[in-house]
């Protein structure tokens, strides 16, 4: 599993992060493919006032923007969701 450049504080659920994370993810996808690593991970990120629906939609928009490159490179995109009820409030 290769890290894709997103994090808990700056995840793919927030559209403001899409540009900066996008280039990091593209680089990670290419590096993973070159190294024979099958997966690149993206983190959803803290809510920061977003509703669940907004976060889901924003995450889908982001993943759709990079999925063609991942498919072309033979890399699977994995999303790590955070448990806001136990250890990741917000």
The 8 nearest C-alpha neighbors of each residue, nearest first, counted from 0:
[[1, 38, 39, 40, 36, 2, 37, 31],
 [0, 2, 39, 38, 40, 3, 31, 27],
 [3, 1, 40, 39, 4, 0, 27, 41],
 [2, 4, 24, 40, 27, 41, 39, 5],
 [5, 3, 23, 20, 2, 24, 6, 41],
 [6, 4, 10, 42, 41, 3, 20, 9],
 [7, 5, 9, 10, 42, 8, 44, 4],
 [6, 8, 44, 9, 45, 10, 42, 43],
 [7, 9, 6, 44, 45, 10, 5, 47],
 [10, 8, 6, 44, 7, 5, 16, 11],
 [44, 11, 9, 43, 5, 6, 42, 12],
 [10, 12, 58, 43, 13, 17, 44, 16],
 [11, 13, 54, 58, 57, 43, 10, 44],
 [14, 12, 11, 15, 16, 10, 57, 54],
 [15, 13, 17, 16, 57, 12, 11, 61],
 [14, 16, 13, 17, 18, 19, 11, 9],
 [17, 15, 14, 13, 19, 18, 20, 9],
 [18, 16, 14, 20, 21, 19, 15, 11],
 [17, 19, 21, 20, 16, 22, 15, 14],
 [18, 20, 21, 17, 16, 22, 23, 15],
 [21, 19, 23, 17, 18, 22, 4, 5],
 [22, 20, 18, 24, 23, 19, 17, 25],
 [21, 23, 25, 24, 20, 19, 26, 18],
 [24, 22, 20, 26, 4, 21, 25, 27],
 [25, 23, 3, 27, 21, 26, 22, 4],
 [26, 24, 22, 28, 27, 23, 21, 29],
 [25, 27, 23, 29, 24, 28, 30, 22],
 [26, 28, 24, 30, 25, 3, 29, 31],
 [29, 27, 31, 25, 30, 26, 24, 69],
 [28, 30, 32, 26, 27, 31, 33, 25],
 [31, 29, 27, 33, 32, 28, 26, 34],
 [32, 30, 36, 28, 34, 33, 29, 27],
 [31, 33, 35, 29, 34, 30, 72, 36],
 [32, 34, 30, 31, 35, 29, 36, 28],
 [35, 33, 31, 32, 36, 30, 29, 37],
 [34, 36, 32, 33, 31, 37, 30, 74],
 [37, 35, 31, 34, 38, 32, 0, 1],
 [36, 38, 74, 75, 35, 31, 0, 32],
 [39, 37, 75, 0, 74, 76, 36, 1],
 [40, 38, 1, 76, 0, 3, 2, 77],
 [41, 39, 77, 2, 3, 78, 76, 1],
 [40, 42, 78, 3, 5, 77, 79, 43],
 [43, 41, 79, 10, 6, 44, 5, 78],
 [42, 44, 10, 11, 12, 80, 79, 41],
 [10, 45, 43, 7, 42, 8, 9, 6],
 [44, 46, 89, 8, 47, 7, 10, 43],
 [45, 47, 49, 89, 48, 44, 50, 54],
 [48, 46, 49, 45, 89, 13, 44, 8],
 [47, 49, 46, 50, 89, 45, 51, 53],
 [50, 48, 46, 47, 53, 54, 51, 13],
 [49, 51, 53, 52, 54, 48, 46, 55],
 [50, 52, 54, 53, 55, 49, 46, 56],
 [51, 53, 55, 50, 54, 56, 49, 57],
 [54, 52, 56, 50, 55, 51, 49, 57],
 [53, 55, 12, 57, 51, 52, 56, 58],
 [54, 56, 52, 58, 53, 57, 51, 59],
 [57, 55, 59, 53, 58, 54, 52, 60],
 [58, 56, 12, 60, 54, 59, 55, 53],
 [57, 59, 12, 61, 11, 55, 56, 60],
 [58, 60, 56, 62, 61, 57, 63, 55],
 [61, 59, 57, 63, 58, 62, 56, 64],
 [60, 62, 58, 64, 59, 63, 57, 17],
 [63, 61, 59, 64, 65, 60, 66, 58],
 [62, 64, 60, 66, 61, 65, 59, 67],
 [63, 65, 61, 62, 66, 60, 67, 21],
 [66, 64, 62, 63, 68, 67, 69, 61],
 [65, 67, 69, 63, 68, 62, 64, 70],
 [68, 66, 70, 69, 65, 71, 64, 63],
 [67, 69, 71, 70, 66, 65, 72, 25],
 [70, 68, 74, 66, 72, 67, 71, 73],
 [69, 71, 73, 67, 72, 68, 66, 74],
 [70, 72, 68, 69, 73, 67, 74, 66],
 [71, 73, 69, 70, 74, 32, 68, 29],
 [74, 72, 70, 71, 69, 75, 32, 37],
 [75, 73, 69, 37, 38, 72, 70, 32],
 [76, 74, 38, 37, 77, 39, 69, 73],
 [75, 77, 39, 38, 40, 74, 78, 69],
 [78, 76, 40, 39, 41, 75, 79, 38],
 [79, 77, 41, 42, 40, 80, 43, 76],
 [80, 78, 42, 43, 41, 81, 77, 40],
 [79, 81, 43, 78, 42, 82, 44, 41],
 [80, 82, 83, 87, 79, 43, 44, 42],
 [83, 81, 84, 87, 85, 86, 80, 88],
 [84, 82, 88, 87, 85, 81, 89, 86],
 [83, 85, 82, 88, 86, 87, 89, 81],
 [86, 84, 83, 82, 87, 88, 81, 89],
 [85, 87, 83, 82, 88, 84, 81, 89],
 [88, 86, 83, 82, 81, 89, 85, 84],
 [89, 87, 83, 86, 84, 85, 82, 45],
 [88, 46, 45, 83, 87, 47, 48, 84]]
